[in-house]
């Protein structure tokens, strides 16, 4: 059996990457599980690894980030190996393709184009992509993205060609306009929508405008919402633990009783 332990390799990026290739290629030929994998079978696992990486990033957990980066990198090499076996491309093709793409997309670094600001860089990118054959500025937005992330990417993409509000005050006015239109679709006393489909459309418009405002003030709405999700989970878990410690069933508690523990959780977190 091949000895692929770390001491056999010098600690350089090139040799460390070669070690990963050697390990994965060995597993691909000798491990029953690895031999069975296809791009399709790995797909959902890759998605899980990406979410685990993003969780670690939000938590600023660097040991976990290192671990998850390794998992994601392993998956990328795995896909390239499968493609190589199918005669499509190999990892060298992948690496050269991304290098060529980066050089082409950065003419302000590798050529004589000027770009002194982030907005100029993004504008150049969108122009280059259209020259490369993209039929639309929005063609690079994956259809399978979660709606909130997709909305942010759509707005960021069109910004690259100048389709954007000039002032964040204008964006906030749009938020207030959409909120008024959404409220108009409801009976305020009962909170019942008059037209469910229209109300849903107005709510979507309101969310889209809020995401746009967040972008204008430098907030990533996906990160913001996920932080709130985590905060809610922590507080609710505390509520459950306190209720259990006092032999209380949540289903039998009043909202006022639960609020006592909820407010305790808020103070503890602060």
N, C-alpha and C positions, 0 to 999 in steps of 0.2 A: 504494500500500500504506500501511496505517495505521502511524504512528510511535508505538510503544508502549514506547520506551526509558525507563528510570527518570527521567532529568532532566526529562521532560515532566510528571512527577507530583510533587506535594508529598509530603514524607515524613510522612504522617499515616496511621493505621490505615485510615480510611475510604477515602482515595484509593488507598492501596496495594492494598486489597482490590478496589476497582473496577478497578484495573489488571489484576489476576489474572482478573477476569471478562471484561474486554475481550480479553485475550490468548487465553483459552480459547475464547471465543465465536468469535473470528477463526479459530482453528485448527479448530474444529468445522465451519466452513463452507468452509475453503480447503485443509486438509491431508487427503490421501487416507487416511492411517492414522487420524487423529482422527475423520473422518467415518464410518468403518466400525465404531467401537467401540459396544458395547452394555453394559448393566449386567452381563450375564453374562460378557462377554469381559474386562471390567475387574476382575471379582471376584477372580480368582487373583492379579492384579497388585497389587491393594490389600492382599491378605494378605501378599505379599512385602514391600511397603513398610512394613507394620506391624512385621514381624519385623526389618527393617533398622533401624527406629526404636528398637525395644526393645534391639537389640544396642548401638546407639550410646549409649543411656541407661545400660546396664550398664557400658560403657567410660568413661562420663563424657566422651565426645568431643563437646564443644559445637559445633564447626563441623559435624560430621556430623549432630548432632541438628537443627541449624538446617536443613540440607539435606533431611533426611528428613521433618521437619515440613512443609516446603514441598511435598514429593511427596504426602504424605497429604492436605494441604489441597487440592491440585490435584485429587486423586481425588474428594474430597467435592463440590467445585464441579462436576466433570464429571458425577457422578451426578445432581445437581440440574438440570443443563442438559438431560440426556437426558430426565428426568421432565417438564421444562417443554415440550420438543418433543412429548412424548406427551400433553400436556394434563393432567398429574396434579398437579404443584405446581412451584414455582420456588424459587430460593435465598432469596428474601424470606420465603416461607412456612416454610422450614427454620429460618431465624434467629429468626423470631418464635415458632415452636413451641418451640424450645429455651429461649428467654427465658421464655415462659409456664410451661414445665415447671419451670425453676429457681425461679421465684417461688412457684409452687404448692408445690414440695417444700421450701421454706425458710420456713415460716410463722413461725418464731422470728426471722426477719429482717424479713419483709414483712407480718407480722400480729402477733397478740397471744399466740401460743403460746410457751411457755417451753422452752428446751433449752440447758442450760449445759454439757453434756458430749457427747462424740462418740457415746456409746451412746444418749443421749436423741435425738440427731439421727437416728441410724439407725432407732431405734424409730418415730419420727414418719414417716420415709420409708416404712417397710413398711406402716404404717397407712394412709397416703395412697394408696399403690399399690393396696391392697385396695379402698379406696373408689372408685378410678378404674376398677375393673373387673377387676383381676387376680384370678383364681380361686384362686391359691395364692401363698404367699410365694416359692416356688421357680420360679414361672412365668417370672420374668425371667432365669433362668440359661440361656444359649443351649445347645441340644443339641449343637452342633458344637464346643464348647470342648474343648481337650485335657483328658484325665481329671484330671491333677494340678491344673490351673487350676480345673476345674469343682468338684473336691472343696473347694478353698479357698473358692470363691464360695458353694457350698452352705452351708458352715459359717458363713460371714460373714453370709449372708442370715438363717438361722434365729436367729443371735445377736441380730439386730435385733428379734425378738419374744420374747426372753428364754429361748430354748431353747439353753442353753449351760452348761458346767461353771462352777461358782463359783470354783474354785481350780485353778491349773495343776498342783498336786500330784495332784489327782484325774485330770487328763488323762494325766499320766505313768504313774500306776497302770494306766490303761487301755492305754497303750502296752505296758507289761510284760505285762499280761494277754493282749493280742493276740499278742505275741511268743511267749509260752508255748503258746498254742493253735496257732500256725503251726508251731513246733518239734515239737509233738505229732503232726503229720501226716507226719513224716519219720522214716526210719530214719537215726539220727545217723551210723552208721558208713559208710553208702553214700550218704547225702544223697538217697535215692530217695523220692519221695512215695508214700504208701500209696494215696491217692485223689487223682489229679491235679486233678480239678475242685474237690474240697473244699480241697485245699492252695492252689489259686489263690484261692479265696474267702477263706481265712484270710490270705493275703498281702495281698489287697486291703484287708481290715479293718486289718491292721497299718499299711499305707501311709496309710490314711485317718486313723488315730489319730495317726501321726507328723505328718501335715499339720496336724491339729488342735492338737497340742502346739506346733508351730512358730508357728502363729497366735497362741497364747496368750502366747508370749514375744517377739512382735513380729518374727518372721522370715517373710518371704515365701518359701515353699518353691520356687516357680518360679524366682525370682531366685537362690536358694541353689543349686539344682541346675544352673542354667545357668552359674553361676560355676565350679562343679566341672567341668562339661563343658569349659569353655574352658581350665581349668587342666590337665585331662587331655590335651586336644589339644595344648597348648603343650609339655608334657613328652614326649608320644609323638613329636611332630614333632622335638624335639631328639634323641630316641633314634634316629629314622630318619636324621637328618642325620649324627650321629656314626658310625653304622654304615656309611653310604655313604662317609664320608670315610676310613674304615679298610677299605674294600673288603669289608665283611661283609654277608651276606644275613640278614635277620631270620629267615627260615624255617630257617636253618642254625644260628642262635645258641641257646644254652641260656637258660633264664629267668634264671639267675644272671648270665650275661654281659649280658643286657639290663638287669638291675637296676642294674648299675654305671652305665650311662648315665642311667637313670631317676633314680637318687639324685643324680647330678651336676646334672640338670635341676632337681631340688628345691632344691638348694643355690643354684644360680644365681638362681632366682626369689626366694628369700628375700633 
